[in-house]
Amino acid sequence: MMAGRVGTARVGPRRVVGARSAGTVTARSGTRGFSTPSPREVVLRYALLVLALFVTIGPFLWQLSTSLKGASEDVYTTTPSFLPAEPTLDNYARAFEAVPILGFAGNSLVVAAIVVTGNVVGATLAGYALARLRFRGARLVLGALLLTLLLPGEATIVAQYLTIRQLGLADTLAGVALPGAIGMLNVLLMRTAFAALPKELDEAAIVDGANAWQRLWHVGVPNVLGMMAVVAIFAFIGAWDDFLWPLIVLTTPEKFTLTVGLEYLSGTFTNNPRVVAAGTMIAFVPIVVFFAALQRYFFRGVDEGAIKG
Amino acid sequence: MNSRRIGAAGLALAVPAVLALGGCALNGTGGGSDDAAADASGEVTGEVTLQTWALKPTFTDYVEGVIADFEEQYPGTEVTWLDQPGDGYSEKVLAQAAAGELPDVTNLPPDFALSLAREGLLADVAAVDETLEDTYVPGALDAYRYGGLDGTFGYPWYLTTDLNYWNTAMFTEAGLDPAAPPTTLEELVAQARTMKEATGEYLMSRKPGLGDFAAEGLPVLSEDGTEFVFDTPEAAEILDVYRDAYAEGLLPDDVLTDAYLGNSQLFTEGKVAWSTGGGNFIATTVENNPSLEGKIAPSPYIGQTPLYVQGVSVSSQSANPATAHALARFVTDAAQQEEFARQVPGIFPSTTSSQDDPELAESDGTPQGEAKRIAFGTLTTARVLQPVEVTDAMTTIVNQQFAAAIAGDKTSQEALDTAVDECNKLLADQ
């Protein structure tokens, strides 16, 4: 979604198609291309962007400011205040004191690593097979994959737990990670990415004598790095943020992932929103780091492939 | 507390379906309660598991102390303590139940226990302990007895109740006397009008629910628990009162929509001058918004005081029932409960011998202490207002119908009739 939008934005200025309508064919618009907006439109666009930005990150900012608020400050006010009057890092210290955050984060990292690797490798292989290889029952496989997407996770969670338990993986991090190791949606994303590549590329490689693995590695993968980054980020966020599944699988507190472990900050009779917010912020940092590391690929459009549009 | 209660209702719906599913994979899930009860009189020794709900890390010392005392009193026993996080508890218990690995002793509120008891997963504690009636207060025991099921499915643990909290600053500003807050629905509406006219602020902060009917002494569920009967003319009158108050602008618009955050949230934000809450409400609220310090006054609940019960249930699948029952009784005995109540202001023991504990009955003069005194004083007459049979889906129906009635879209009687019909359909399907 993201990659596609940015991709067209880049392609845009290169193609000067002409004015939008007869009415605007003037000297003024003569220098502007199809997707070059008028100043008024620019203002409007930015206003909408800023609005969307605020709506999106507003709750996040509120959490951030809550986590920095001192004990004598009101958390809930009629008009939300984003600037703490007495900023303090005390809440972070208290969150670290109350629960072994680093240990929990380590567990989450293990789970996330398995899930990201599984999805990037597995979804790429499966996506390529479904998009480019011809084999008996390919459509059936695709249909079956689509059908599993229809089942809501809540409906299968207990059956899934019973399976994991019978595999002897209850209360292990592997048990937490495995069911999410290949996401069907990711397979579909990769399939779409591979399918978008011109068939001629593949055919040329076949003529050159490349086998399926070589075509995947030398022709397919270099052109879908952007989508692979998307899959990696989605998988990471999914694994990192998941709460219910690790809660059900894990029993020993030492093995808890961060989202489950942070629940200790809000007990039955004690619930300081400032400390809870601090815990949330701590859990959020690795997602930012991961995204920052991958964003180079994330924003790489399909147009950087072998055949330019 | 509220979100957890909703979670429980979800569990009630999901358990039978999932157990049916889990039953294929597992042998002998359910149905073993008779054998288990039989050898519950065995020797108290060996290993058992105790599961609590979100007591770590604040009450780690207390729980570990209780366990140490138990192990000392019964040499040879070994207790493994599991504490589950607050969120997702219903799902966790559900998964445990489906996998046949319910801990020997588990902290379950009555509505959670009902869905497990229906599947035969909980031991009838009355069959093991004949002194229940002497040990625990009747209201608490009743919470673990269900229409259509024979037995008592948990040892009552701690009790909580609700009382009223008023924003004294907003009262004074509106020319009302914070020392004489409303004691009836009529007074509430009258004072809300005064406040609205004087300062434009809101006093009333929520729409009524089934609990409010029960608080006025109206029937909600038939005696045998098979059908809802809250479509009485008296109930319609209560809805009419709210409808008129809403039309007059005495309630915030939010209360009828999904944007409603709950009366305690509105109270904390200073948007309304009234909230209901447990004995610990002042401490929590002041921690969130310190500017409310000294501005909160408690008073007894309007109408019948509600009772909220927590208890510990024993799994009917327990491999060591004698020790499990002994542990459950030990955790809920008077001495342990009184100590717990001292550590958590606002919760009270469910043991009969604790009901005249002078320490719990006295106030230290602070609003917080006063709240504790009022709560403890009303506890003897408090009862469970909302039937445990009410599920999440039913609450949604009731909320929608009541909202329609209060907004004036249909008459109160129509709304009640529809709600009763729909809820009865859901109840029949359970």
Interface residues (C-beta under 8 A of the other chain):
Chain A: A71 S72 E73 D74 V75 Y76 T77 T78 A98 V99 I157 V158 A159 Y161 L162 R165 Q166 A170 F243 L244 L247 I248 T251 P253 V260 E263 Y264 S266 G267 T268 F269 T270 N271 N272 P273
Chain B: V18 L21 G22 A25 L26 W53 A54 L55 K56 P57 T58 F59 L82 D83 Q84 P85 G86 D87 G88 E91 K92 L94 A95 A98 A99 Q265 T268 E269 G270 K271 N280 T284 E287 N288 N289 P290 S291 V344 G346 I347
